[in-house]
Structures are given as structure tokens and as C-alpha cells.
Amino acid sequence: MTRLLSGQMIEIEVGTGEQKRRWHIHRELLIYQSELLEEEIGGKKNGDKIHLPDQDPAGFELFLKWLYQGKLDDVSDIPGQDRQYEYAVSCHKLYLLCERLGLEQLKNIAMDQYRKGLNLSELVPDPNEINDIYRQSPPGSPWRKLMIQIAARQIMDPQSDRDVSTYRECFEGNPDFAIELVKSIKEATGGVLLDDPTEGDNDCDYHDHQTEPNCHMREHRGLKQGK
């Protein structure tokens, strides 16, 4: 470990605009953990600086903690539900960074902390957050699965004020979201078969009128019953 914490430092620039931040990290420690960065650094003429404009500094801060301390804070040790949720959001940013750096083990730890943070804070991402996370995740990503199941549970929960229309923006230009949502709800309900809409006496459910007294079917039933 001493060898990894000695020698050349490398500058990492994360984010863009006012959110951009810089850190100086031990080069050997960084490339020891990430083969992708080792290749990237080795292929640079200016090998002492890396820019990650598409990454979030909040996620990179968690990465540094893991890099130098070998662990992340557990969200259950963080006081306050709002702060627990903020930590969960940062863990999602860390996950995205891990995909960029090829860090599979840390990626899974970040996912576990994210789910735990939502559970402890008793908060879930709003439709805008779900839409953003879903769209920036590739097909088959566990994040897509998680966002779909959160949305499906909210829609099915009688205590929730979110219904299908709440997720309208998630559907726009994104048929995969709608398809996966329907599949998730079907699986959650055990494939319960709906009543056959072609059977029964609920004729007016499919008629273009407001009140039943003017319905020809009501008159027809009255004649059959001798009324």
C-alpha cells in the first residue's frame, strides 16, 4: 500500500461549469484500481491530467473515500431522512462513475446503498428523476429495472397520489418505459385475468352518453321484462 501512496500525483477534473472540481490523486493507486484509467493515462502525452466532464463531483467524492479508505459510509449511519436520500442520490452518481472506470464491485455497493437509502428515508425519486435515471441507463441496466418497479409500485399503491398520468413524460418518445411498466405490473399482480369486456350487463360502460335513462339498452331490457 505504501508504494501506491507514493510517487507521481495525477490531476482529475470532474464535471463542467460552476460544478467542476479538481483533485490530485496518487497515480499508482488510481491505475491499480482501474485498468481503464491505466490504459487512458498510458495513452496520453500529458499523462498527469484526466478530465471527466460527464461525471458528477458528488459521485467522485464517494469514489475517493473508497479509494483511500477501502469502504463507503453506510447510509444507516447518516442522520436525517433528507440527508439519507441525498446520500442515495450521490451513490447513483458513483455508480455512473464506476461504469466509466470499470469498477464492478464498487458499482454493486453503490446500488445497495442507493436502495437502502431510499428505504430508510422513506422517499423515492419523483417522475422527473425516474425519467432522467431511466434514460441515461442502457437497455438491460439494473437501474432501468429499479426505476420501473418503483413507478409500478407507486401506481398500484392505493395510498399514493401518483397514477399513470404522473409518468406521462416518461412515456413521451420512450416506448420501452411503457412496455416495461406494463410487464412489471403484470408480474406483480400474478397475471390476474381481467373480466371479459364482451360479457356482462355493463353495456353503458361502452356507450357514448352520460346517463342511463336515455339508453336504448335500458328500453330494450324493460320491454323484455314486460315493463
C-alpha positions as CSV (number, residue, x, y, z in Angstrom):
1,M,0.0,0.0,0.0
2,T,2.9,2.4,0.8
3,R,4.1,2.0,-2.8
4,L,0.6,3.0,-4.1
5,L,0.6,6.2,-2.0
6,S,4.0,7.4,-3.2
7,G,5.2,8.8,-6.4
8,Q,3.6,10.9,-9.0
9,M,0.2,12.7,-8.5
10,I,-2.4,13.0,-11.2
11,E,-4.9,15.7,-11.6
12,I,-8.6,14.7,-12.1
13,E,-11.0,17.3,-13.3
14,V,-14.7,16.3,-12.8
15,G,-17.8,18.0,-14.1
16,T,-18.3,21.2,-16.1
17,G,-19.2,24.8,-15.5
18,E,-19.6,26.0,-11.9
19,Q,-19.9,22.4,-10.7
20,K,-16.5,21.5,-11.9
21,R,-14.0,20.4,-9.3
22,R,-10.4,19.2,-9.3
23,W,-8.5,16.7,-7.2
24,H,-4.9,15.4,-7.1
25,I,-4.7,11.7,-6.6
26,H,-1.8,9.2,-6.4
27,R,-1.3,7.9,-9.9
28,E,-0.3,4.4,-8.9
29,L,-3.3,4.0,-6.6
30,L,-5.6,5.1,-9.3
31,I,-4.4,2.9,-12.0
32,Y,-4.1,0.0,-9.6
33,Q,-7.9,0.1,-9.1
34,S,-8.9,0.9,-12.7
35,E,-7.5,-0.8,-15.8
36,L,-9.4,1.5,-18.0
37,L,-7.8,4.5,-16.5
38,E,-4.4,2.8,-16.7
39,E,-4.9,2.5,-20.4
40,E,-6.2,6.0,-20.7
41,I,-3.3,7.5,-18.7
42,G,-0.7,5.5,-20.6
43,G,-2.1,6.6,-23.9
44,K,-1.9,10.3,-23.1
45,K,1.0,12.6,-24.0
46,N,0.0,14.6,-21.0
47,G,-0.3,11.7,-18.6
48,D,-0.7,13.8,-15.4
49,K,-4.3,15.1,-16.1
50,I,-7.7,13.5,-16.8
51,H,-10.9,15.3,-17.5
52,L,-14.3,13.6,-16.7
53,P,-16.8,16.2,-17.9
54,D,-19.8,13.8,-17.9
55,Q,-19.3,12.7,-14.3
56,D,-20.7,14.3,-11.1
57,P,-18.3,15.6,-8.4
58,A,-20.6,14.1,-5.7
59,G,-20.1,10.6,-7.0
60,F,-16.3,11.2,-7.3
61,E,-16.1,12.3,-3.7
62,L,-17.5,8.9,-2.7
63,F,-15.1,7.2,-5.1
64,L,-12.2,9.0,-3.3
65,K,-13.3,7.8,0.1
66,W,-13.4,4.2,-1.2
67,L,-10.1,4.6,-3.0
68,Y,-8.2,5.8,0.1
69,Q,-10.2,4.2,2.9
70,G,-11.4,1.0,1.2
71,K,-15.0,1.5,2.2
72,L,-18.1,3.7,1.9
73,D,-20.1,5.1,4.7
74,D,-23.2,3.1,5.4
75,V,-26.3,5.2,4.8
76,S,-27.9,3.9,8.0
77,D,-25.2,5.9,9.9
78,I,-26.2,9.1,8.3
79,P,-28.7,11.2,10.5
80,G,-31.9,12.6,9.0
81,Q,-34.0,11.2,6.2
82,D,-33.3,14.1,3.8
83,R,-29.5,13.5,4.1
84,Q,-30.0,9.8,3.7
85,Y,-31.8,10.5,0.4
86,E,-29.1,12.9,-0.7
87,Y,-26.5,10.2,0.0
88,A,-28.5,7.8,-2.0
89,V,-28.5,10.2,-5.0
90,S,-24.8,10.5,-4.7
91,C,-24.5,6.7,-4.8
92,H,-26.2,6.8,-8.1
93,K,-23.6,9.3,-9.4
94,L,-21.0,7.0,-8.0
95,Y,-22.5,4.1,-9.9
96,L,-22.2,6.0,-13.2
97,L,-18.6,6.8,-12.4
98,C,-17.9,3.1,-11.7
99,E,-19.3,2.2,-15.1
100,R,-16.9,4.7,-16.7
101,L,-14.0,3.3,-14.7
102,G,-14.9,-0.4,-14.9
103,L,-15.3,-0.9,-11.2
104,E,-17.9,-3.6,-10.9
105,Q,-17.6,-4.4,-7.2
106,L,-17.9,-0.8,-6.1
107,K,-20.8,-0.4,-8.6
108,N,-22.8,-3.0,-6.8
109,I,-22.0,-1.5,-3.4
110,A,-23.3,1.8,-4.7
111,M,-26.5,0.2,-5.9
112,D,-27.0,-1.5,-2.5
113,Q,-26.5,1.8,-0.7
114,Y,-28.9,3.6,-3.1
115,R,-31.7,1.1,-2.4
116,K,-31.1,1.2,1.3
117,G,-31.1,4.9,1.4
118,L,-34.5,5.1,-0.3
119,N,-35.8,2.6,2.1
120,L,-34.5,4.3,5.2
121,S,-35.5,7.8,4.1
122,E,-39.0,6.6,3.0
123,L,-38.5,8.6,-0.1
124,V,-38.4,7.6,-3.8
125,P,-37.4,9.6,-6.9
126,D,-40.0,11.8,-8.4
127,P,-41.1,11.2,-12.0
128,N,-38.5,13.7,-13.3
129,E,-35.7,11.8,-11.5
130,I,-37.0,8.5,-12.7
131,N,-37.2,9.8,-16.2
132,D,-33.6,11.0,-16.1
133,I,-32.2,7.9,-14.5
134,Y,-34.0,5.6,-16.9
135,R,-33.0,7.5,-20.0
136,Q,-29.3,7.6,-19.0
137,S,-29.2,3.9,-18.3
138,P,-28.6,1.4,-21.1
139,P,-31.2,-1.3,-22.0
140,G,-31.0,-4.2,-19.5
141,S,-29.5,-2.0,-16.8
142,P,-30.5,-2.8,-13.2
143,W,-31.3,0.9,-12.9
144,R,-34.0,0.7,-15.5
145,K,-35.5,-2.3,-13.7
146,L,-35.4,-0.5,-10.4
147,M,-37.0,2.7,-11.8
148,I,-39.7,0.7,-13.5
149,Q,-40.6,-1.2,-10.3
150,I,-40.6,2.0,-8.2
151,A,-43.0,3.6,-10.7
152,A,-45.2,0.4,-10.9
153,R,-45.5,0.2,-7.1
154,Q,-46.4,3.9,-6.9
155,I,-49.1,3.5,-9.5
156,M,-50.5,0.4,-7.8
157,D,-50.4,1.7,-4.2
158,P,-53.8,3.0,-3.1
159,Q,-52.1,5.3,-0.6
160,S,-50.1,7.0,-3.3
161,D,-51.2,10.1,-5.1
162,R,-49.2,9.1,-8.2
163,D,-51.1,7.5,-11.0
164,V,-50.2,6.5,-14.6
165,S,-50.6,10.1,-15.8
166,T,-48.0,11.2,-13.3
167,Y,-45.4,9.4,-15.5
168,R,-46.5,10.9,-18.8
169,E,-43.1,12.5,-19.5
170,C,-41.5,9.1,-19.0
171,F,-43.6,7.7,-21.8
172,E,-43.0,10.5,-24.3
173,G,-40.6,9.3,-27.0
174,N,-39.8,6.3,-24.9
175,P,-42.0,3.2,-25.7
176,D,-39.6,0.9,-23.8
177,F,-40.6,2.6,-20.5
178,A,-44.3,1.9,-21.2
179,I,-43.7,-1.7,-22.2
180,E,-41.5,-2.5,-19.2
181,L,-44.0,-0.8,-16.9
182,V,-46.9,-2.9,-18.1
183,K,-44.8,-6.1,-17.8
184,S,-43.8,-5.2,-14.2
185,I,-47.4,-4.6,-13.2
186,K,-48.5,-7.8,-14.8
187,E,-45.8,-9.8,-13.0
188,A,-46.6,-8.0,-9.7
189,T,-50.3,-8.9,-9.9
190,G,-49.5,-12.6,-10.8
191,G,-51.1,-12.2,-14.2
192,V,-54.6,-11.9,-12.8
193,L,-57.0,-12.0,-15.8
194,L,-59.4,-9.0,-16.1
195,D,-63.1,-9.6,-16.6
196,D,-64.1,-10.2,-20.2
197,P,-65.3,-6.8,-21.5
198,T,-67.5,-8.5,-24.1
199,E,-69.6,-10.2,-21.4
200,G,-72.0,-8.9,-18.7
201,D,-74.7,-6.3,-18.4
202,N,-72.5,-3.2,-18.1
203,D,-73.5,-2.1,-21.6
204,C,-73.4,1.6,-20.7
205,D,-69.7,1.4,-19.8
206,Y,-69.1,1.4,-23.6
207,H,-71.8,3.9,-24.7
208,D,-71.4,7.5,-25.7
209,H,-73.8,9.1,-23.2
210,Q,-73.8,10.4,-19.7
211,T,-77.0,9.0,-18.1
212,E,-78.6,5.6,-18.4
213,P,-82.3,6.6,-18.7
214,N,-81.8,7.6,-22.4
215,C,-80.0,4.3,-23.3
216,H,-81.7,2.1,-25.9
217,M,-80.5,-0.9,-24.0
218,R,-82.4,0.1,-20.9
219,E,-85.6,0.4,-23.0
220,H,-84.8,-3.0,-24.6
221,R,-84.4,-4.6,-21.2
222,G,-87.6,-3.1,-20.0
223,L,-89.5,-4.5,-22.9
224,K,-88.1,-7.9,-22.3
225,Q,-89.1,-7.8,-18.6
226,G,-92.7,-6.7,-19.5
227,K,-92.3,-3.2,-18.1
